[in-house]
């Protein structure tokens, strides 16, 4: 699954997906909520990331993250995380929150790809 790092700060990263079908696959594996195919939101906020020093995700790069990368994440949809009655309404771009519960440190450099190679 291809993900683009939009932003990062310490143990938090925001990723976008190359193809919503990949996000749908992840959603169906990790959540009991129904996928809304009419919802265009595609960002994932990951919290609690552990990474090898100087080898974490970097803004502006694509990563081909393997399916097993997600094994130790707990996920919540944006609506269940913030609640549907949040004062300023639901996020217009964030669809999913992931919380890393594992102990492994990830070396994101090994998953970095040139998107031109994956088209």
QUILIN-V184219 format. One record per pair of residues at least 12 apart in sequence whose C-alpha atoms are under 10 Angstrom apart, sorted by the first residue. I is the first residue (numbers start at 1). GAP is how many residues later the second one is. D is the distance in Angstrom with one decimal. If there is no record, write none. Layout:
i=[I	I]
gap=[GAP	GAP]
d=[D	D]
This chain:
i=[1	1	1	1	1	1	1	1	1	1	1	1	1	2	2	2	2	2	2	2	2	2	2	2	2	2	2	2	2	2	3	3	3	3	3	3	3	3	3	3	3	3	3	3	3	3	3	3	4	4	4	4	4	4	4	4	4	4	4	4	4	4	4	5	5	5	5	5	5	5	5	5	5	6	6	6	6	6	6	6	6	6	7	7	7	7	7	7	8	8	8	8	8	8	8	9	9	9	9	10	10	10	10	10	10	11	11	11	11	11	11	11	11	12	12	12	12	12	12	12	12	12	12	13	13	13	13	13	13	13	13	13	13	13	14	14	14	14	14	14	14	14	14	14	15	15	15	15	15	15	15	15	15	15	15	15	15	16	16	16	16	16	16	16	16	16	17	17	17	17	17	17	18	18	18	18	18	19	20	20	20	20	20	20	21	23	23	23	23	23	23	23	24	24	24	25	26	26	26	27	27	27	27	27	29	29	29	30	30	30	30	30	30	30	31	31	31	31	32	32	33	33	33	35	39	39	39	40	40	40	40	41	41	41	41	41	41	42	42	42	42	42	43	43	43	43	43	43	43	43	44	44	44	44	44	44	44	44	44	45	45	45	45	45	45	45	45	46	46	46	46	46	46	46	46	47	47	47	47	47	47	47	48	48	48	48	48	48	49	49	49	49	49	49	49	49	49	49	50	50	50	50	50	50	50	50	51	51	51	51	51	51	52	52	52	52	52	52	53	53	53	54	54	54	55	55	55	55	55	55	56	56	56	56	56	57	57	57	57	57	57	58	58	58	61	61	61	61	61	62	62	62	62	62	63	63	63	63	63	63	63	63	64	64	64	64	64	64	64	64	65	65	65	65	65	66	69	69	70	70	70	70	71	71	71	72	72	72	72	72	72	72	73	73	73	73	73	73	74	74	74	74	74	74	75	75	75	75	75	76	76	76	76	76	77	77	77	77	77	78	78	78	78	78	78	78	78	79	79	79	79	79	80	80	81	81	82]
gap=[16	17	18	20	21	22	24	25	62	63	64	65	66	13	14	15	16	17	20	21	60	61	62	63	64	109	110	111	113	116	12	13	14	15	16	19	20	40	41	58	59	60	61	62	108	109	110	112	12	13	14	39	53	54	55	56	57	58	59	60	108	109	111	12	38	39	52	53	54	55	56	57	58	37	38	39	51	52	53	54	55	56	38	50	51	52	53	54	37	38	39	48	49	50	51	38	48	49	50	37	38	39	40	41	46	35	36	37	38	39	40	45	89	33	34	35	36	37	38	45	86	87	88	31	32	33	34	35	36	43	44	45	46	85	29	30	31	32	33	43	45	80	83	84	27	28	29	30	31	42	44	45	46	47	48	79	81	25	26	27	28	29	46	77	78	79	24	25	26	27	45	46	24	44	45	46	97	23	17	19	20	21	22	23	16	12	18	19	20	21	72	73	12	13	18	42	41	44	49	48	49	50	68	69	38	41	42	40	41	43	44	45	46	68	43	44	45	46	44	45	43	44	47	42	53	54	56	52	53	54	55	50	51	52	53	54	55	50	51	52	53	54	35	48	49	50	51	52	53	54	31	33	34	49	50	51	52	53	54	30	33	49	50	51	52	53	54	27	28	29	50	51	52	53	54	26	27	50	51	52	53	54	25	50	51	52	53	54	24	49	50	51	52	53	54	55	56	57	50	51	52	53	54	55	56	57	52	53	54	55	56	57	52	53	54	55	56	57	52	53	54	53	54	55	50	51	52	53	54	55	49	50	51	52	53	49	50	51	52	54	55	50	51	54	48	51	52	53	54	49	50	51	52	53	45	46	47	48	49	50	51	52	44	46	47	48	49	50	51	54	43	45	46	47	48	45	31	37	28	29	30	32	29	30	31	26	27	28	29	30	31	32	24	25	26	27	28	29	23	24	25	26	27	28	21	22	23	24	25	19	20	21	22	23	17	18	19	20	21	12	13	14	15	16	17	18	19	12	15	16	17	18	16	17	15	16	15]
d=[7.9	7.9	8.3	9.3	5.9	8.3	9.4	9.1	8.0	5.4	5.5	6.5	7.4	9.6	8.6	6.0	5.5	7.6	7.8	9.5	6.7	5.6	4.5	6.4	8.9	9.5	9.5	8.7	8.6	8.7	5.9	5.5	4.6	6.0	8.7	9.2	9.5	9.4	9.3	8.4	5.6	5.2	6.4	7.2	10.0	9.5	9.8	10.0	5.0	6.2	7.2	9.4	9.3	9.1	7.9	6.7	5.7	4.4	6.3	9.0	9.6	9.9	9.6	9.0	9.7	9.7	6.7	6.3	4.9	5.7	5.7	6.5	7.8	8.7	9.7	9.9	9.6	8.3	5.3	6.1	8.1	9.4	9.4	8.8	7.5	5.2	7.9	10.0	9.5	9.2	9.9	9.1	7.3	6.9	6.5	9.7	9.7	9.7	9.8	9.2	8.7	8.2	9.1	9.7	9.2	8.1	5.9	5.0	4.7	6.6	8.3	9.2	9.5	7.2	5.5	4.5	6.3	6.3	9.3	9.7	9.8	9.4	9.9	8.3	5.9	5.2	6.7	9.0	7.8	9.5	7.5	8.8	8.8	9.8	6.7	5.6	4.5	6.2	8.9	9.6	8.9	8.9	9.3	10.0	8.4	5.6	5.2	6.5	7.8	9.5	9.1	9.9	9.9	9.2	9.4	9.5	10.0	9.2	5.8	4.6	6.3	9.0	9.2	9.5	9.1	9.9	9.9	6.2	7.0	8.3	9.2	9.7	9.0	8.9	9.9	9.9	9.3	8.7	9.0	9.8	8.2	8.7	6.7	9.9	9.4	9.7	10.0	7.4	9.1	8.9	9.4	9.1	8.9	8.4	9.7	9.8	8.3	8.2	9.7	8.4	9.3	8.7	9.9	8.4	10.0	9.6	9.8	8.7	9.0	8.7	7.6	6.5	8.7	9.9	9.0	6.9	7.3	8.0	9.7	10.0	9.3	8.1	9.6	9.9	9.7	9.7	8.7	8.9	8.0	9.8	8.8	8.6	6.7	4.8	6.0	5.5	9.0	9.5	6.4	6.4	5.8	8.0	9.9	10.0	9.6	6.0	4.6	5.6	6.7	8.7	9.7	9.4	9.1	8.9	6.1	6.1	4.8	5.7	7.1	9.8	9.4	7.3	8.3	6.4	4.8	6.1	8.5	8.8	9.8	9.1	8.6	5.9	4.7	5.9	7.3	9.3	10.0	7.7	6.2	4.9	6.2	9.4	9.4	8.6	5.9	5.1	7.4	9.0	9.5	9.4	7.8	5.8	8.6	8.8	9.4	9.3	7.9	8.0	8.0	9.5	8.3	7.4	6.7	4.7	6.1	9.1	9.9	7.8	4.3	4.3	5.9	7.5	9.0	5.4	5.7	5.4	8.1	9.5	8.7	9.2	8.4	8.8	9.5	9.3	9.6	7.8	5.3	5.8	5.7	8.8	9.1	7.1	6.2	5.2	7.1	9.2	8.4	5.6	7.4	9.4	8.5	8.5	9.0	9.4	9.9	6.9	7.6	8.1	8.9	8.3	5.8	5.6	6.7	6.6	7.5	8.3	8.6	5.1	4.4	5.6	8.5	8.8	9.3	9.0	5.3	6.4	6.5	9.6	9.3	9.2	8.6	9.5	6.1	8.6	9.9	8.3	10.0	8.8	8.8	9.8	8.5	9.9	9.1	9.3	8.6	9.6	8.4	6.0	5.5	5.2	8.8	9.3	9.5	5.9	5.3	4.5	5.7	7.4	8.3	5.6	5.2	6.5	7.1	9.9	7.0	5.6	4.5	6.3	8.9	8.9	6.0	5.3	6.6	8.6	8.8	6.0	4.6	6.1	8.8	7.4	7.3	9.9	9.6	6.5	5.2	5.2	6.4	8.5	9.6	8.1	8.6	9.9	9.4	9.5	8.5	7.4	10.0]
